[in-house]
């Protein structure tokens, strides 16, 4: 099973989501073609209500601890409640540019 699918399945199982998108952004980094090391997660859930951004990120990271141990190098997280998602115009924030490697 590809890592992107594993990430999606784990997050859906652990968090009640109103929306989820997992993007493999490895191609933007200095890694071999076909790598699954850099991801962006856009997750919309009212489970985040009352949580600070750091708490949301820690929750997502804790769910994916095994993926970090087995090769996921970076994870960009956009974790919002449904109300926040709508108030921000339903826009996916761009990922930062890669600062490592020679790409």
Steps between C-alpha positions, in 0.01 A plus 500: 500500500633846418583731789256768384212251532621386844506862619147559371364184662664566838374857518142408403499222759631724780332835428142575401560692176281725290777513241842348440760529230847349513744621236835340424734796457819295477548609138570852631807378688839351424391137524487215246203488262207313649597581859243525777682712755337846499125547544242769554186422700192719479260375764168656590349383828290645776706280733751790482252744657664658805846366412796724425690445176788327681258257667344419163839434344610284793182294464556441127870422553422254780260310274772470236794412728569170322516674161764739634700204627479328161600777260265798505735794534267802498134573555334833431172516692198721446261396781180703521147481631229514236421860600867603466523328162202696368618830653836459326328457163565124478856569382794265532805688624811456283780291642832665573778459247753227562810640669710184484674302231588625154155514339 
